[in-house]
């Protein structure tokens, strides 16, 4: 049954890939309107939106096609759910991670918590709201000291740049539902809202995706390792633990609370390849 959803994330590539595996290809009809014409093409013979010169889409560039697919993504997500239902494909609801296998489809409703790297980036982004010239002038106008000194502003800007280089194209999150915890990484390009606006309050969201791996009870999932930044930023003489301790100290200096669970999630847990996140 269809329901109202506010999407904060849809991975179009993953959605289309999963639909294709169920026999549902990318829409064969895309409309491109200009001031004086509307072009349409349909039929099974068309390639992906006609890219490559087939059909009547030869003049559509990749950006126009991606924009159209982005607009239709929520509809196609419902199509994906309907197709799973009609084919009897099971979607596990808030499952125990210990019973999950790679490739299974899950729907998890729980509170979302940014992990350490993203938590830093979001906090620095919030602080930067108080460092603009307009804000500085406003504090001077009411004869109040500005929240941060110039040195502190430069320090936060440097840390913010560092955090962006760490997180790169991925946003690591953990989701807590009942007594279970799950891990996921959202791709920056598929966010439909700014990450700060979406996850600052640790509200409840629903994650739909496929199981990437199960993490046993004696193992952990660590975004540092998952994002492959250790070799780039940690010297041979420095351990991952020392690197994380440095982050904790930096967080304390900037009044950012970083806990052990923000660095790594203890098994039993599961890493979920996300398709969509919504509320």
N, C-alpha and C positions, 0 to 999 in steps of 0.2 A: 504494500500500500504506500502510495506517495505521501510525503510529509514535507512540511516547511523546514528548510535548512538554511543556515547562514554559513557559507563555506569560507574558511580562512585559508584553505589549501586544497588544491586539486592538481595531481600530477597527470597532465594530459597525456604524456608519453606512456605512462604505466596504464592509465585508463584505456587508451586506444589499443595497447598491446593485449590487455586482458580481454577486451571486447573482441578483438580479432581472433583470439584463441577460442572464443565461443562462437565464431562464425559471423560476427558482426564487424564489418569493416568500417573505415572512416567514411562519413557521409559522402555519397557520390554526387550530391547536389549542393553547390555553394553559390550564393548570389553575391555578385559584385556590382554595386550601384554607383554610377557617376551622375553628373548633372543631366546628361542626355541619353543615357542608355543603361540597360540592365542586362547582364549576361547570365545565362543559366546553361547548365549541362548536367545530364544525368545518365543513368544506365550503367550496367555492369562493366562496360568496356573502359570507363574512365579510370585513369590512374589516380593517385592521391591528389585530389583537387586539380588534376590536369597538369601538375608540374612535370615538365619535360616536353610540353608541347602538345600532348594529346587532348582531345576534347576541345572545349572552348575556353579553357582557363589559361592559355599560354601567356596572357598579359598580366596574370596575377602573380605578384611576388610572394616570397615566403612569409613576409611579415603580415600581409593581408590574410593569407590562409591561416596562419597561426592565430591571428586575432579572431577570426570567425570560429575556429575550433575552441578557443578559449571562452567565447560567449556561450557556445552550446555545451560546454563541459558539464554544468549541473544537470542538464537534460540527459546527457549521455551517461552520467553517473546513475541516474534512476533507471535508465535502460539497462545498465550493467546489473543492478540489483534485480530487476525484473527477469533478466535472462538467467541469472543464477537460480532464481525461484522456479522458473518454468522448466529448467533442466534438472532440478533436484540436487543442485550443488550445495552442500552444507556450508553455512557461514556460522562459525562458532562465536557465541556471545560471551564476552568476559571470561574466557576459558582459563583453566588452571594451566600455567605455562608448562608444567611437567608433562602434560598430555599432548603437546603440540609437536607437529612435524613440519619440516620445510615445505613451503608451497601452500599450506592450508590458508584459507581465507578467514579472517577474524574481524569482528566488530567489537571494539572496546570503548566503553564509556567510563571516563574517570577524570581526575584532576591532572592537569598538565603542568610540569615543572621544567623550566629551562635548566639545562646542565651548565656546569661551571663556565665554559667558554662563552656560551650564549648569555649566561647570566651577567657576566662582565660586560659584554657588548651592550646589552640592554640598559644596564645601570649607567654606563658611561654616556649612552645616548640620552638618558634622562637628565644627567648632570649638565649635558651640553645645552639643554634648554635654558639654563641659567647663566650662560656665558656669552650670549649674543650682545651686540652693541645696544640694541633697544632695551634689553633687560637691565644692562648696566646703567643706562641713562635713567631708567625708571627708578632704580634704587637711589641714584644720586638726587633725583627730583624730590624724593620724600626724605632726603637727608638720612639715608640708611646705608650702612656698609654693604658692599657687594658680597655675595655668598662665597666667591672664590677669588684668590689673588691671581695675578697674571701667571705666576709660576705654576700654581695649581691647575690653571686652565691649560697651560702647555703640557703639563704632565698627563692630564686626562685625555687630551687630544692624542698624545703619543700612545697611551695605553689603548685608546679606542681604535687607533690604526692597527696596533698589534693584534687586538682581538679580532678585527675583521680579517686579518691575514691568517689567523689561526682557524677561525670557523670556515673561512673560504665560502664555498657554495652550499655548505650544509649547516643546518641548525639541529644540534643534538637535544633531545627531550626525553624525559621519563614520564610515564603515565601510571598513576596509582589508582587501582580499582579494587575496592574491598581489601583483601589481604594480599593481593598480587601486584607486581610491578612489571612494567613493560618498557622497552626502549625503542626509540625510532629516531630517524634523521630526516628532516624536511629539506628539500632543495629550495634554495633561496629564490630561484627563478619562478617557482610555481606558487609562491605565497600570494594570496589574493588580498591580504591586508598587511600593513607593516607589522613585523614580528612583535614590536613593543606593544602596539595596540591590542594584538591578539592574546598575548600570554602574560601580560604584566600582573594580572590578578590571580593566577593559578586557578582559573575557573574550570568547570567541567566541560569537556569536549568529547566528541565521538571520533574515534580513529577507525577507518576501514583500510585494511591492507592485507598483505600476505606474509606469512612467517618466513623470515630469512634464516634464522638459526635459533636453536634453543641453548640457553646458557645454564650449565649444570650448577648444582649447589656449591661445589667447591671452586667455581670460576666466577669471574666478574666481567661486566661490560664497561669499558672505559672509553669515553669519547676521544681522549687524547690518542689512544691507539687506533680507534675506529677511523679517525680522520687522517691517519697517516702523517702526523706532524712531528712525531718523536724524532725521527731521523733528521728532520730539517732544523729543529729548534733546540734539541737537547744534546749537549756534548757527550762524548763517550765517558767523560769523568763524572757526569751528573746523572743521577738516577731519576726515574719518573717520579718517585716519591718526593725527592728534593725539589723537583720542578713544581710539583703540586703545592708543596709547602711554601714556595716563593709566591705562588698565586694567592694562597690564604693570607699571607702577610700583606701583600698588596691590597687585598680586599679589605682587611682590617683598617689599613691606612685610609682607604676611601669609604669606610663605613658600609662595605658590601659583605653581607653574611654568606660565607661559603662553608658548607658542611661536607663531611666525607661522602655522603650520598650524592652530592652534587658532582663529584668527580667520577665515581664509579657505582654501578648498580650490582649488588650481590645476586648471584643465582640463588634460587631458581627464578629465571626470568626468560623472556624471549625478545629477540630483536625483530621488529616488524617493518617490512618494506611498505611505506605508506602509499595509498592511493588517494585518500581524501581525509580531511579533518574538518569538522563542522560542529555547530551547536544548534 
